[in-house]
């Protein structure tokens, strides 16, 4: 659908942060141009200082699809780039798509219809994880329109990436929900804030997003920015400290923190510097012990891990030993 000047505001704004995406941005945009959605929408391409041919590709496509709107700024980072897109968005609903991903032709139509029917603040969908030529279906937990207070497991079971979801813009604005600038793992803070404040979360039981996983991704290229997770978890803690919590929801949010730190501790085998790797392992346990002193007895942590995994993840000595034995960083 085209968006001409003088007509009603678009129903949906799709925000795409972009940096040097000449190999993928055309496929991403074409998948959005070819949507079955019959109402007006806009595509905001937020270029964060690309120096390849990305802008040429976007501008060429916009000649036949004027609802593609290109914006350039220089190296602000993905959080600031998405926030700028939010400030410019005119749609009643917001979607985020990464420049190397693409979507099903019914992506907008199905998410929008579900959002309208349920009057949801957030609507989520399943997705495909794409590695080379293989597509792996990733199904989120099935549920009817609900909130994390009615169904606490949603706070953990819904993935924290922003891209397989549709958000009511007025909901984001009313609750001042945006991406924290200057930190890695910004998605977790954004999503937990949104999930905790949403009165209604809905789900389309269909995979509508194709998420690309590349060699050299975060899990295989750790650096000192892994320490940002502590600041992000503190931001999340601040969000729910001002909310009246039930015990089950508190258990899930505690388990979210435990799980994130454990995952990144295990991934320290890919850390470039051994000293940094061992320091993160040590500080991870110090963080959990201080902020969640009873974390080792968390019901979800205990139920989700075998005896051996629980021993590894709860023992500083064993985790340290694991990283030392399996370390694959440079300069070994």
N, C-alpha and C positions, 0 to 999 in steps of 0.2 A: 504493500500500500504506500502511496505517496503522501507526503504532508505538505500541502500548499499553504502559502501565507494567507492569513485571513480566515482560515477554517478553525474549527474547534481544536482545543489542545489535544495532544496525542494521549491515547489511553495508557501507553507503556513507553518508558524510556529504557533502552538497553545501554549500559555503560561498559565500554571496552577499554581498559588500560592497555597501552601498547608501547613497546620499546624494541626496536630492531626486529620486527616480525615479518619481514618481507617473504619468508618461506611459508607462512601460515595464515596471514591476515585475509587473503583473498578467500580461502576456503571458509574461514569463520564468517566473513561478511556475506558471502553468497548463501550460506545456510540460513542467515537471518533475512536476506532479501527474498528468499523463496518460501517464506512462511505462509501457512494456510490462513493465518489470522486476517480477518477482513476489515478491521478498523484501523485507524491511524496509529502509527507508532514512530518513534525516532530512535536512531542509533547514534550514540555519542562516542566517537573514537577519540580517546584522550591520549595524545602522543607525548610521552615523557622524555623527549629529547632524542628521538631516533636519528641515526646518521646513515641509514641504509635507504632502500627504495620503498620503505613502508608507506610513506606519505603519498608517493606517486600512485601506488596501487589503490589507496583509499580514495584519493581525489578522482582517479579514473572511474572507479565504481560509482562515485557520487554523482557523476554526470547523468547517469540513467536512474539513479536512486537518490533524489535530492533530500530525502529524509535521513541520509547519512551526513552527520555533521562532524567535521574534523576540527580538533582543538590542539594546539601545540604549546607546550611549556617545557622547560629544561630541567631534567634530572631532579625531580622532587621526591621520587620514590612512589611505590604502588599505592600506599595509603593516601597520601596527599592527592595523587592522581584520581583515585576513586572518589575522594571527598569533593574534588573540583567537579567531577561529573555529577555528583549528587546536587551540588549547588546550581548547576546549569539545567538539570533535568526538568522538563515540563510535564511529564506523564503523571497520571494518577498512580501508576504502579512502576516499580523499579526492578530491573534485572541486571545482574553483573555476569559478563562472560569474559574469560581470558582470551587473549588474541591468538593463542595456539589451539584453542578448543573449537568445537562446532556443535550444532544442535539439530535435533529432529525437526522436520517440517511442521509438526504440530506443537512444538515447544511453547510458543506464545499462546496459542489458542487454548490448549488444555490447562495451562497454569492460570490463565486469565479467567476462564469459565469456572474453574474450581474456586478461585479467589472470590468471585462474585457470588456464587451459590452459597459459600460458607461465610462470606463477609470476613475473611481471614486477614490477619495482619501479615502472616507469612504463609506461603504455600511452597511445599518442597516436592521433589520428584526423585525417582531413582536415576542412576546414571551408568554409563559404560566407562570403565577404565581401559584405556587403549595403550597397548605396548607393542610397538612395531605394527604388525598387521593383525594382532590378536585383540579382540574385544572381550572384556570380562564384565559381566553384569554385576553391579553393586546395588543390592536392594536395601533400602532403609527399612526399619521396622514399620509394619503396617499399622495404621491407626486411623480412627475417625477424628473429625475436627475436635481439637482439645487444646489444653495448655500444659505447661510443665508442672503446674500445681495439681492438675487433675491426673496427669500421667508423667510422673517424674523421670521415667527412663528416657523421655524425649531429650532431656538436657544432655544425655550422653550418647544416645543412639543416632541422633541427627548429626550428620557430619558438619564440621565447622567451616567448610569452604562456602563462600558466598554465591557460587555460580549455578547451583542446581535449585534455585529458589526464586520466588517472586515476592516482593515486599510492597505493602501499601505505603506510598510516600508520606502521607500525613502521619502515619504511625511512626516512621523514622524521625520525622521532624518534631513531632510532639514530645518524643522521648530523648531527643538530642543524641541519637545513635549515629556514630560515625566511626571511621577507622583510626586507631591511634597512630600518630605520625612518628616516624623515626625508629620503630621497633619491628623486629621480625615476629612472625606468628600473630600478626595483627588480626587475622581472620577469626581467631579464637575469641578475642575480646569483643569484636563486633557481633559475632553470632551468639555468644552466651548472653550478652546484653539484650539482643533482640529476642532471643528465646524466653528469657526471664520476664520480659516486659510485654510479650504478646498475649493478648486475651484469647486469641484463637489461632491455632496452627493447623493447616490442612495439608493433605497429601494427595498427589496424583500417583497412582500405582502403575507407573510406566517409566521406563528409562528414556529421557528426553535430551540428555546432554552427553556428549562424547568428550571425556576428559583425557588429555594426552599426558602420558608419563614418559619422560625422556631420560636417557642415560645421563648420569652426572647430576641427577636431581638431588634435592635437599638431603635425602637419606644417605646418599653416597658422597656428599661433599660438605661435611660439617666444618664449621669454623667457630671463631670465638663469639659470634653473634648468637650462639645457642643459649648463652646466659640471659638473653632477652626474655626467655620463657618465664623467668622468675617475676619480672615486672608485669608481664601479661597476666600471670596467675594472680598477682596482687590486685590488678585492675578488676579482674573478675570477682575477686573476694570483696572488693569495695562495693561492687554492684549489688551483690546479694546480701551484704551485711545490713542493708537498709530495707530488706524485703522480709516479710514474715514467712518463715520457712517451716515446712513440716519435716520430720526426721528423714523420710525416704528421699525427699529432694536433696536434703543436706548430704545424705550418704552418696547420692549420685554426683553431686558437685565436688565432694571430697575425692571420690574415685576418679573424676575427670583430672584433677590435679595430680593424683598419684600416677595415673596411667601416662599422662604427658611426660612427667619427669622420668619415669621408668623407661619409656620408649626412647627418649633422647639419651639417657644413660647408656642403654644398650647400643645406640648408634654411635657412641664415642669410639668404636673400633674404626670408624671412618674419619675421625678427627685428624686434621693435618698435623697437629702438634700433640705429643703424648702428655706433656705437662698440662696443657689445656684440657685434654680428655680426662685425666685423673682429677683435676681440680673441679670439673663439672660434676663428676660422680660424687665427690665429697660434698660439694655445696648443695647438690640435689637432696641428699639425705638430711643435711642441716636445715634446709628449707622445710621439708616435710615434718621433721621432728619439732620445729619451732611453731609452724602454723597449723599443723594437724597432728598433735602429739599422740593421738590414738590411731594413726593411720594404718598401722600394721594389723589392726583388728577390724578394719572396715569390711563390712559384710560382702560388698561387691568385689573388693580386691581378693578376699579369701575364696569366694565362690568362682571367680573367673580364672583362677590360676591353679594348676596342678601343684602338688606338694613341692616338687623340685623347682618349678618356676617361682613359687612364692618364696622359697628359701633364697633363691638367687636375687630376686627383686627387693627383698627386705634386708639383705645382708650387705653392708658396706664392704666387708672383706671379700665376699664372693663376687660382687659386682666389679670391684677393683681388679680381682684376679682374672675375671672374664675379659675385661678390656685389655689387660696386659698380655694375655695369651693370644687373643684374636685380633689385636691391633693391626690395621692395614694402612695407617697413615704414612706420610712421607718422612724420610729421615730416620727410619727405624734403626 
